[in-house]
C-alpha cells in the first residue's frame, strides 16, 4: 500500500540581533511510498569542503529559499502536483535558490549522467519559471544505491545547469547565510555492509567521517555569516517512523553544538519528513 502526504511550512525568521537582513525559508517536505552561479573551490588552506559563492541579488540583502527532499519519482506519487505548488511559492517569495535534502532520484539514484530518470524526475518536472534557479543538493541513501558519483559529475550540469552537487559535502556562501551541505549516509552503520551501496570515495569509512567532521567544524567556526544552516539527509532525532540515528547523535551533534552560541543555526533534514529544532549549546536552536 502506498501513501503520500505533503507538508509545506513557511518560515520567516530574522537573523540574530547583530545582523540587519532577513532570511526567509519555505520547507516543502514530501513523503512518498509505504516507508516513506559561479563555482569557487576553497583553497587547501581554508578547508577541504569546496564552496559555491551565491551572491545575494535583493537590494536589502535578504534570501528566500525553498527546501525539498525525497522527491524524484518520475512525476508519480503527486510529485508533479508538489512541483506546481513549489512554482507558485517560488514566484510569490521570489526565491534565490532551492536546497534538496537528498533521495533525489528514487528508487536507486541514476545509473549514469545520461540516465533518462534524471530528466523524467527533475528537468521535466520542475519547469516553473520561478524554479529555474540553482539547486544545491546532498545525496540520500537512495542516491547511494545507484551510481552516487554520477550526480557529482560535471556532465550532469550539461544536462541541466541548475543541478549543483560539486561534492558530497560542500558549502554555499550566500551573504547573510552559509549553508553546509553534509553527506550523512556514510554515518549510518547498517548501510555500510550492504553491497548495493556505492561507497567509492568513502572507504575507509572512519577516515572519511573524521575528515568531514573536522572540515565541518572548521567551516562553522570560521564562518562570518549571521546564519549557519547545516543540511543533511538523515534526522539526528525524530518523532517519525525512522526514529533517531545514534551515529549522528553521538558524533555529528557535538560538532554542531561545539561552536559559538552567539550565531543562529538550523539543522535541515530530509528523511524525517519534518522540520525540527534541536537544542544547541545554551539552548540555542540548531
N, C-alpha and C positions, 0 to 999 in steps of 0.2 A: 504494500500500500504506500502510495506516495503522498507527501504532504507539502504544503507551501505556506509560508507566512512572510509578510513584509513589514518591517518596522522603519519608519522614517522619523528621525529625531533631529530637529533643527537645534543647534546650539550656538547662541550668540554670546560671546564672553569677552570681557575686557582683559587686556593684558595687565600685568602687575602695575602697581602704583607708579613705578619709575618709567613705565612705557607710555607712549602717547597714542598708540594706534590700536585699532580693533582687529581681532581675529574672529572670523565667522566660519563655522564648520557646520555642514549638514551631513549626518551619517545615514546612509541608506544601507540597512543590514538585511541581506537576502538569505532566507533559509529555504533550501530546495532539497527534496529527496527524503527518504524514510529517516535517515540519520541527521538527517540534516536540516627652442631653448638651447642654449649652448651648453655643452658638457665640459666641465673643468675638473680634471683629476687632481686630487690633493697630492702634494709632494710627499716623499717619504718622511721628511722632517715633521710634517703635520700629523699624519696618521695613515694607516693602511686603508681606511674607508674612503673610497672615492666620493667626490662631491658633484652635485649638479647645482649650478647657480641659476636661480629663478628669481629675477629681479621683480619687485612689486611694480604693477602697472597703474594702480589707482593713485590719484593725487594725494589722498590722505594716508597712503602707506598701508591701508588695510588689506587683508586677504580674505577671499571667500573660496571655500574648498568643499568638494564632495568626497566622501569616503565610502567605498563599497567593497564587499568581499563575497567570496563563494558564489560566483556569478556565471561562469562560462558554460552555458547549457544549449548552445546552438539555437537560441531563441525559445526553447521549451521551458517548462516549469515557470511560466509567466515572466521569463527574463525580458521578453520584448516589452511587456507592459511596464515593468520596472524601468527599463531604459527610457521609455517615453516620459515617465514621471521625472526621471533624472534630468531629461532635457528641459522640462518645464521648470524644475527647481534651479537648474543651472542658469537658465535665462533670467529668472527672477533675481537670483543672487549675483549675477554677473561673475561667475566663478573664474578663478585663476588657473586651477588645475584639479585633477582627480587623483586621489590616493586609492590604491587597491591593496587590501589586506591579505590577498592570496587565495589559493584554489581558483586560479584564473581560468583554467580550462578543465572541465570535467570530461571523463572520469579519470583519465590518465595523462593529463597535460597534452603536449604536442609531440609528434614523432620527429619533426624537423622544421626548418623555417618555412618550408613550402606546404606544410600540412594544411589542408583545406579547413580543418577545425578552427584555425586561427581566425580566418575571415568570417566563418559561419558563427563564431561565438563572440567576436569582437567587432571587426570592421563593419560587418553588415548589420550589426545590432545597435551600436551607439552612434547613430547617424545624425542626431540633432545638432544644429549649428553650435549650441552652447557647449557641447561636449567635444568639440574639435579643438581641444586644449591638450597639453601634455598630460599623460597618465603615468604616474610613478608607482611601481608595483613591487611587492615582495612575492616570494613563492610560498605556496602552501603544500601540504603533504600530497594532495592530488597532482600538483605540478611535478613533484619529485618522482612520481611513479611513471612518468613519461620521460622524455628527453629534457631534463632540467636545464641543461646548458643551452638548448635551442632558444629559450626565452631570453637568454642573455646575449645571444649572438647579434652583432650589429646588423646582420642581414634582415632581422625581423623588423627593424625600423625602416627598411626599404619597402617592406610590405605595407606598413602603417607607421608613419613617423611619430604618432602620438605615444606609442608603446615604449616606455623608457624603463629598462631594467639593466643598468650599466654594470651591476654586480649583484651578488646575492644579498649583500648588505651595503648600503650607501647612505649618504646624507643629501638632503635637499635644503640648500640655503635660500631662504626667501624673505630676507629682511627681518621683520619682527619675529619670525618663527624659523627654527631649524627642525626639520623632520628627519628622524633617524629610522630608516627602514632596515629592520633586523631579520635575519634568516633564523627562524625559530625551529624549523623542522629537525635539524640535527640534534637539538637538545633533547628530543623525546626518545628515550632509550628503547622503547619497544618497537620503534621503526627500524632500529639500526641493523638487526639481524634479518630483516625482510629483504630478500633478494630482488624484489620488484622495484626497490628504490634506487634511483640514480645517484650514487654517492661520489661520483667523480669530482675531484677538487675539494672533498671534505675530509677524507681519511688522511692522517689519523684523527679521529673524532675529538679526542681530548685536546689536542693541539689547536685544532680548528676553533673549538669553543673558547679556549683560553685566549687566543689571539683576538677573537671577536669581542669578548668581554673587555679586554684591555683597550681595544680601539674605541669601543662604545664609551667607556669611562673617560678616556682622553677627550673624545668629542664632546661629551656632556660638560666636562669641567672647563673646557677651553672655549665653549660656545659663548658668544656675546649676545645672542638673541634673547629677547624677553621671554619667548615661549620655546620650550623644548618638548617636542612631541615624538614619542617612540612608537613605532608601528611594527607589529608582528602578527603572524597568523594565529598563533595558539594563545588561549587565555592563560593567564597566571593562576587566577582563581575564578570560579564561575558558578553561578546557580543553575546553569543549563545542564543538559544531559551529558555533555562531555566532561563536566566537572573540573577539578583542579589539575594542574600539571606540576607535580612535585619538583621536577628538574628545574623548571622556570622559577618556581617559588624559592628554591634553595640557592640557585646560583645566578639567576638574572635579576631578580627583585632586589637583592642587596646592592647591586651596581646602580639601579635606578634610585635607590634611597640614599646612596652614599654622597652624592654631590650636594651643593649648597641648596638650602631650603628657601632661599630668597627669590627663586625663579618659579614660574608656573610650569608644571609638567603634566602631560597626559599620556596614558597608555591606550593605544587604539589597537583592537584585536579583531580578527575575522571569525575564527572557528566557533567562538562562543555565541555568535549571532546576537550580541548585546553590546551596548555602550556602558562601561562600568568605570567607576572611580576606585582606585586602590590607595589606601592611606600611605603617604610617604613619610619622610623624616619630619618630626614635629607636627604630624598631622597634615602636611601639605599634600594635596592630591597628586597622583601620578597620571 
